[in-house]
């Protein structure tokens, strides 16, 4: 089947299919991350980013392709997580920018190429220092090579076939551009996520509508944990039974949850799914017909009570972005991204006004930063990301808030953020604070101890799955089976004769007897050190260390 143009309906199908394809492959994309750390990962971040945009176009009532591209862009921008997610959101922003001058309500081949090219240009502008061998390279080379094909394209599907092919070639070449990828024997994870999206879009052009598949089985334990809390059962009287596409509705609902079923019976359709967003599910279903019956149950309640006793849970309204706090604005406020109750409490004690919990295991979205900025209600706001993969979302949020002065300091670790707070002075100007906090960041050496989730080799360090790794300033320095040996080796490398203060946040997995030995290890290396031990209560990272 040859497709000469893309109308609004097909545009939506393509975008939804792209999101579903990435969601189905997100675990594979996550595994491509160079560092074998169980952190917030690229595939998951990118999937959450595009899904945020998809929810907006699903709710869009406009028949204008420009309007749908606009809400897709806005949703992706607000939902962007991680650096690759932010770049992806900027690609879709560029796609929308490429449509602004469109004189007709469809995309022909030339329009589509212009949009891909515009997406590439906007994505590159979002990165201060673009690095080749990443998602940016895949986006750029794919569109450049397609534009250089002198024969041109007679249809959209011919164009997308070529675009997918060129993106695949570019992705395969990323290890030749980034040595760290070649050493880890992986391709760029962001590029792989982008390829999954455009492959899904291409499948929609060919009439192949995907469904979300999740091969993971729910873990069984004494306390049942549900990924999607509400069980929703609906009966709908269809507006136009002859035009109803059960597979398309199922694909849309599958982005909201799991165990989705859509069954048509004469002029009605029976629907069931498990979701955390029952309100959004109802919005989608109302587009195809009138609700005849609604049942929404809390699955956790049902797990522990007989069915006849289980109360019915009403559909909850979708959470709205936080409104700005009423009253006069204070002069300064600090926002930090932290994880672990002890670390959160420490940052608050040091003057942080608002903590966005996450960073390592869950990178916060642009919207989370925008909401936090509104909540602190200040004339000047400093954001402390505490994670290199959070910086771009924080900066994207800072550019979207116009009624206050927002700056993002380049604290890429908890240790750097912790050190920067020592220099913060609420009586100083923004410029003075940025300079002083930046100087503290430059003066601190960061260290982390965590475990590996796969076998690999990075920087000449051989790493086995399950080993503990000692990391400093983004570099894996040591990997061994025993945590205490890794701790000793790492501290020996990052503590110098000039070191004065060391702060160690120890995690949930560290036992009391281990804590008792830490100070001795530090003082054996440098007897003049001032050692501070704090129960960070963080997961994944046994120790987070700041040496000043």
ChimeraX attribute file (.defattr): number of C-alpha atoms within 10 A of each C-alpha:
attribute: neighborCount
match mode: 1-to-1
recipient: residues
	/A:1	8
	/A:2	11
	/A:3	14
	/A:4	15
	/A:5	18
	/A:6	21
	/A:7	15
	/A:8	19
	/A:9	13
	/A:10	17
	/A:11	21
	/A:12	22
	/A:13	24
	/A:14	26
	/A:15	24
	/A:16	29
	/A:17	31
	/A:18	29
	/A:19	32
	/A:20	29
	/A:21	26
	/A:22	29
	/A:23	27
	/A:24	20
	/A:25	20
	/A:26	23
	/A:27	15
	/A:28	17
	/A:29	25
	/A:30	23
	/A:31	19
	/A:32	22
	/A:33	21
	/A:34	20
	/A:35	19
	/A:36	24
	/A:37	20
	/A:38	18
	/A:39	16
	/A:40	19
	/A:41	26
	/A:42	30
	/A:43	31
	/A:44	23
	/A:45	27
	/A:46	34
	/A:47	27
	/A:48	22
	/A:49	28
	/A:50	30
	/A:51	26
	/A:52	23
	/A:53	28
	/A:54	27
	/A:55	21
	/A:56	19
	/A:57	24
	/A:58	20
	/A:59	14
	/A:60	14
	/A:61	11
	/A:62	11
	/A:63	12
	/A:64	16
	/A:65	22
	/A:66	22
	/A:67	18
	/A:68	25
	/A:69	27
	/A:70	22
	/A:71	21
	/A:72	28
	/A:73	28
	/A:74	21
	/A:75	24
	/A:76	32
	/A:77	30
	/A:78	23
	/A:79	26
	/A:80	36
	/A:81	37
	/A:82	30
	/A:83	21
	/A:84	27
	/A:85	32
	/A:86	31
	/A:87	29
	/A:88	31
	/A:89	31
	/A:90	28
	/A:91	28
	/A:92	28
	/A:93	26
	/A:94	23
	/A:95	28
	/A:96	24
	/A:97	20
	/A:98	22
	/A:99	23
	/A:100	13
	/A:101	9
	/A:102	13
	/A:103	8
	/A:104	12
	/A:105	15
	/A:106	20
	/A:107	22
	/A:108	18
	/A:109	21
	/A:110	15
	/A:111	18
	/A:112	20
	/A:113	22
	/A:114	20
	/A:115	24
	/A:116	23
	/A:117	23
	/A:118	22
	/A:119	26
	/A:120	28
	/A:121	18
	/A:122	20
	/A:123	25
	/A:124	19
	/A:125	12
	/A:126	17
	/A:127	15
	/A:128	8
	/A:129	8
	/A:130	13
	/A:131	13
	/A:132	13
	/A:133	23
	/A:134	23
	/A:135	25
	/A:136	23
	/A:137	22
	/A:138	27
	/A:139	27
	/A:140	21
	/A:141	18
	/A:142	23
	/A:143	23
	/A:144	16
	/A:145	14
	/A:146	22
	/A:147	17
	/A:148	9
	/A:149	10
	/A:150	7
	/A:151	7
	/A:152	13
	/A:153	16
	/A:154	13
	/A:155	16
	/A:156	23
	/A:157	23
	/A:158	16
	/A:159	20
	/A:160	22
	/A:161	14
	/A:162	18
	/A:163	26
	/A:164	22
	/A:165	16
	/A:166	22
	/A:167	27
	/A:168	18
	/A:169	14
	/A:170	24
	/A:171	26
	/A:172	17
	/A:173	17
	/A:174	23
	/A:175	20
	/A:176	12
	/A:177	14
	/A:178	16
	/A:179	13
	/A:180	18
	/A:181	21
	/A:182	17
	/A:183	15
	/A:184	19
	/A:185	15
	/A:186	16
	/A:187	25
	/A:188	27
	/A:189	27
	/A:190	29
	/A:191	27
	/A:192	26
	/A:193	31
	/A:194	26
	/A:195	26
	/A:196	26
	/A:197	26
	/A:198	23
	/A:199	25
	/A:200	25
	/A:201	28
	/A:202	24
	/A:203	21
	/A:204	22
	/A:205	22
	/A:206	14
	/A:207	12
	/A:208	14
	/A:209	21
	/A:210	23
	/A:211	21
	/A:212	24
	/A:213	14
	/A:214	12
	/A:215	7
	/A:216	6
	/A:217	6
	/A:218	10
	/A:219	9
	/A:220	8
	/A:221	7
	/A:222	5
	/A:223	10
	/A:224	13
	/A:225	13
	/A:226	14
	/A:227	12
	/A:228	19
	/A:229	18
	/A:230	24
	/A:231	23
	/A:232	24
	/A:233	17
	/A:234	19
	/A:235	21
	/A:236	20
	/A:237	20
	/A:238	21
	/A:239	15
	/A:240	11
	/A:241	16
	/A:242	9
	/A:243	9
	/A:244	16
	/A:245	12
	/A:246	14
	/A:247	15
	/A:248	17
	/A:249	18
	/A:250	21
	/A:251	20
	/A:252	26
	/A:253	29
	/A:254	22
	/A:255	21
	/A:256	20
	/A:257	21
	/A:258	19
	/A:259	15
	/A:260	22
	/A:261	17
	/A:262	19
	/A:263	14
	/A:264	17
	/A:265	9
	/A:266	10
	/A:267	14
	/A:268	19
	/A:269	22
	/A:270	16
	/A:271	21
	/A:272	20
	/A:273	23
	/A:274	27
	/A:275	26
	/A:276	21
	/A:277	19
	/A:278	24
	/A:279	14
	/A:280	19
	/A:281	22
	/A:282	16
	/A:283	12
	/A:284	16
	/A:285	20
	/A:286	14
	/A:287	14
	/A:288	19
	/A:289	19
	/A:290	14
	/A:291	16
	/A:292	12
	/A:293	11
	/A:294	15
	/A:295	15
	/A:296	20
	/A:297	21
	/A:298	19
	/A:299	21
	/A:300	17
	/A:301	17
	/A:302	16
	/A:303	12
	/A:304	11
	/A:305	12
	/A:306	9
	/A:307	11
	/A:308	7
	/A:309	9
	/A:310	16
	/A:311	13
	/A:312	13
	/A:313	16
	/A:314	14
	/A:315	19
	/A:316	11
	/A:317	10
	/A:318	11
	/A:319	7
	/A:320	7
	/A:321	13
	/A:322	14
	/A:323	12
	/A:324	15
	/A:325	13
	/A:326	9
	/A:327	7
	/A:328	9
	/A:329	15
	/A:330	12
	/A:331	15
	/A:332	21
	/A:333	21
	/A:334	25
	/A:335	23
	/A:336	28
	/A:337	27
	/A:338	26
	/A:339	23
	/A:340	20
	/A:341	14
	/A:342	18
	/A:343	22
	/A:344	21
	/A:345	15
	/A:346	17
	/A:347	22
	/A:348	16
	/A:349	10
	/A:350	12
	/A:351	16
	/A:352	20
	/A:353	17
	/A:354	19
	/A:355	20
	/A:356	18
	/A:357	18
	/A:358	19
	/A:359	24
	/A:360	26
	/A:361	15
	/A:362	17
	/A:363	29
	/A:364	25
	/A:365	27
	/A:366	28
	/A:367	23
	/A:368	21
	/A:369	26
	/A:370	21
	/A:371	17
	/A:372	25
	/A:373	30
	/A:374	19
	/A:375	17
	/A:376	20
	/A:377	22
	/A:378	22
	/A:379	16
	/A:380	20
	/A:381	25
	/A:382	23
	/A:383	27
	/A:384	29
	/A:385	32
	/A:386	25
	/A:387	22
	/A:388	16
	/A:389	24
	/A:390	27
	/A:391	24
	/A:392	25
	/A:393	29
	/A:394	29
	/A:395	20
	/A:396	22
	/A:397	24
	/A:398	22
	/A:399	12
	/A:400	14
	/A:401	15
	/A:402	8
	/A:403	11
	/A:404	16
	/A:405	16
	/A:406	24
	/A:407	19
	/A:408	20
	/A:409	22
	/A:410	22
	/A:411	26
	/A:412	20
	/A:413	30
	/A:414	28
	/A:415	27
	/A:416	31
	/A:417	28
	/A:418	25
	/A:419	26
	/A:420	25
	/A:421	20
	/A:422	13
	/A:423	18
	/A:424	21
	/A:425	15
	/A:426	13
	/A:427	10
	/A:428	12
	/A:429	13
	/A:430	20
	/A:431	10
	/A:432	14
	/A:433	20
	/A:434	20
	/A:435	15
	/A:436	18
	/A:437	25
	/A:438	19
	/A:439	14
	/A:440	21
	/A:441	25
	/A:442	14
	/A:443	14
	/A:444	22
	/A:445	20
	/A:446	23
	/A:447	28
	/A:448	26
	/A:449	24
	/A:450	24
	/A:451	23
	/A:452	19
	/A:453	17
	/A:454	16
	/A:455	13
	/A:456	18
	/A:457	18
	/A:458	19
	/A:459	12
	/A:460	11
	/A:461	13
	/A:462	13
	/A:463	23
	/A:464	19
	/A:465	14
	/A:466	17
	/A:467	20
	/A:468	25
	/A:469	28
	/A:470	26
	/A:471	21
	/A:472	22
	/A:473	16
	/A:474	13
	/A:475	13
	/A:476	22
	/A:477	19
	/A:478	22
	/A:479	25
	/A:480	20
	/A:481	15
	/A:482	12
	/A:483	21
	/A:484	15
	/A:485	14
	/A:486	22
	/A:487	23
	/A:488	15
	/A:489	16
	/A:490	23
	/A:491	20
	/A:492	15
	/A:493	14
	/A:494	18
	/A:495	21
	/A:496	14
	/A:497	10
	/A:498	10
	/A:499	16
	/A:500	15
	/A:501	15
	/A:502	21
	/A:503	20
	/A:504	23
	/A:505	24
	/A:506	28
	/A:507	23
	/A:508	15
	/A:509	14
	/A:510	15
	/A:511	10
	/A:512	8
	/A:513	8
	/A:514	13
	/A:515	15
	/A:516	11
	/A:517	11
	/A:518	20
	/A:519	17
	/A:520	13
	/A:521	16
	/A:522	20
	/A:523	14
	/A:524	12
	/A:525	16
	/A:526	17
	/A:527	13
	/A:528	14
	/A:529	21
	/A:530	16
	/A:531	17
	/A:532	14
	/A:533	15
	/A:534	16
	/A:535	18
	/A:536	23
	/A:537	21
	/A:538	22
	/A:539	17
	/A:540	18
	/A:541	25
	/A:542	23
	/A:543	27
	/A:544	24
	/A:545	29
	/A:546	26
	/A:547	24
	/A:548	24
